[in-house]
């Protein structure tokens, strides 16, 4: 299990050299670049910029773990869904060009007046098309456990079952809705066969059982990233200190 950070929100105002510098100095191993942030790694960048991004991470010895998008597939408007699918395909191209391992997408709610099962099946079917694009570009799609209603882990399980593509998996999101009787084990085991990435939040929040989560990850042989996603932006001058302290707490909670 490895530690990295998402640029949402901790590093949303940092440029790419600062993100890489701070992550490296704090002892982190990887980064997920979330769209619409100051780093500027977006689907519109040209080939030269894509090559530069790839080289910056390689030179630093850091993993560009993923690209965090806002692509979503629950809308009742077929044109909107199609637009999101096509955008996701472009993110897969960018991931390949920049050396990222995957593209994070999300469900973002259950439309009113539509049967839940119909929406879940729709999301899964469109994810399958995205999965084919990911496979063509040598990357993965990670479905964040996210959205009003859709964040319910059994709904994520249903979506992934409808999708049924080897290049599509789940991104555990450390939501309070994961907890059943004080434990995340029930829903963790439900999704674990497909968990390909993980977001972690305020590790100092004792209402979420991070020590148990990390134990479950360790016992199941998870060797991928857990990524810092806190709700507060951190000033650049405080970034290394914050990430270093976060890493210390992560190490304490994840030790056997």
N, C-alpha and C positions, 0 to 999 in steps of 0.2 A: 504494500500500500504506500502510495507516494502523496506528497503534499504539494499543491499548487495554489494559484489564486485566479479568480475571475476578475475582470475589470469592473464588474457591477457589484457593489458601488464603490468599493474601497479604492480602486484605481481609475475611476471613470474620467478624472481630469488630468491624468498623466499621459505624456506622449510615449511612443513606443520605446525609445532609448531609456527613459526613466523607468518604465515597467520592467524592462529586462534587467537594468542595473539594480533596482531595488529587490527584485525577486532573487537574483543571484546572490547579492550581499546577505540577504536574510536566510539563505539556505534552502529556498524553495526549488522545486525541480521542473515546474511547468506552469503554463498560463492558458486560460481560456479567454479569448478576446471577444467581448460582447459588442455587438453592433451599436452604432450611434454614440460612441465614446471618443475621447480625444486622440486615441491612438491612430485613428483614420484607416484602419485595415477593413475596407469595405469592398463589395463586389464590383464597384466602378473603377478600382485602381488598375493601372495598366501592367503589362508584363514586366517592365523594369522594376516597378515598385513591388510586385509580387516576388520577384527574385531577391530583392533587397530584404524583404521581411524574412524570407526563408534563411538567408545568409546571416542575418542578425541573430536569430535564434541558434543557428548552428555554431556561430563563432562564440556565443556565450555558453554553449553546452546546456542550453535549456530546451525543454520540449514545448513546442507549440501544440498543446493538447487538443484544443478545439476552437471552433468559431461559434459564438453564441448568437443565434438569430432570433427573430420574433416571428418566424414562419409558423402558421397555424392553419388548421384544416377543418374547423368545425362550422364555418359559416353556412347559412341556408342559401346563400347566393353562389351558384356554381362558378360564376366568373371570378369571384373573389378567391374561392378555393383553388381554382386553376392558376390564378396569378401567384398564389403562395407556393404552389408546387413548382412552377417554373422558376420562381426566385430561389427556392431551395436547391434546385439543380445547379443554379449559378454559384451558390455557396459551396456546393460540392466541388465545382471546378476550382474555386478559389482555395479551398482546403488542399486540394491536390497540388496546386501551384506553390502554395506557401509552406507546404510540409505539415499541415495540421492533420491530426488523426481522425477528427470527426466534426460533425456539424450538429449543434444542439437546436432542436425545434421544440414546440410546446403545443399541448392542447390548451385552450384558454376559455373554457366555459361550455355550458350546455344551453343551447338556444331554447327559449321558451316556446311551448307549443309543439315541440318535436319530441318524439319518443327517444328516450335516452339510448336505447339499443341501436336505433337508427343512426344517431350522431356518432356513437362509438365505432360502428361499422364503417361509416363514412371516413372518419379520421384514419382508421386502420387501412382502408383501401388506398387512400391517397399516400399514406406513409409507404405502402408497398412500392408505389411508383418512385417515390424519393429514394427508397432503398436500392432500386435498380440503378438509379443514377449514381448513388454512392458507390455501389459495387463497380460500376464502370470507371470511376475515378480513384478507386483504391482507398476509399475512406468509409466511415460509418455514419449513421444517423442515430442521435440520442434523443429520445422523447422525454423531456423533463416532466416530472410528476408535479403538475402545475394546473392552475385554473379553478374557478369556482365550480365545484362539482366534479370536474374531470381530474382533480388532484386525488380523488379517492382511489387508493391503490387497486382495489378490485376493478375499477373502471380502466385504469392503465393496463391491467392484466388482460382485460377484454380487448382493448385496442390492439395490443401487441399480438394477441392470438388471431385477430382478424388480419393483421398485417402479415404475419408469418413470413418474415424475410430475415435471413441470417445477418444482414448488415444493419438491421434496425434493432435497437435495444432501449433500455430505460436509463434515465439519469435520475438517480435518487436525489431528493431535494430537501431532506431533513425538515419536513413539515410537521406541525403538531398533530395533524390528522393521521400520521403514521403510528401514533401511540395508542395501544389498546391495553388497558389495565396497567399502565406504567411501563409497558414494554413495546419495543418495535419489532420483536421477533416474528410475530404472526404475519405482518405485511412484508417484512424483509424477506422471509422465506417464500412468500407468494411471488415476489418480483426477482429474487436473487438470480435465477437462471438467465435473466436477460439484462441485469444491471451492468452497464458498460462505462458509466461515469457517475460521479457523485458530487453534489454541492453540499457543503457544510456551512453553518451560519455562526451564531454567537456561541462559541464553545464554553463561555462562562455562564451560559444560561442553564441552570441546573434542572429546569423543567423538561429538557430534552435529554434522553439517556445516551449521550455520545459514547460513554465508555462501553456500554452494551453494544451500540452500533459498530464501533471499531472492533470489538471482540468478535462479533458475528462476521464482519468482513474478513478478519484475520483467519478465523476458523474455516471459512469457506474458500480460502485461497485467493482472495481478491488481491491483485497486484497492480491495479490501475490507480487513477488519481482520485483523491478527495480534494475539493477546491474551495478555498475560502470565499464565501459570499456573505459579506456583512452589509447591513443596511445603511451604513454611514460612510460618506466619502472621507478619505484621509488626505491631509495636506502632503504635498510631495516631500517637504522637509521632515515629516514625521513617518514617512512610509517604511523605511528600513526598520526603525524601532518597532513600529506596530507589527509588521510581518514577522520580525524576529520573535517577539513576545507570543504572537499567535502560534508560531511553530513550536515554541516551548510548551505551550498548553496542549497542543495537538500531540506532541510526543508523550507527554504525561498520560493523556487519556487513552492513547493507542498502545501503550506498552502492556505486555502480557503479565 
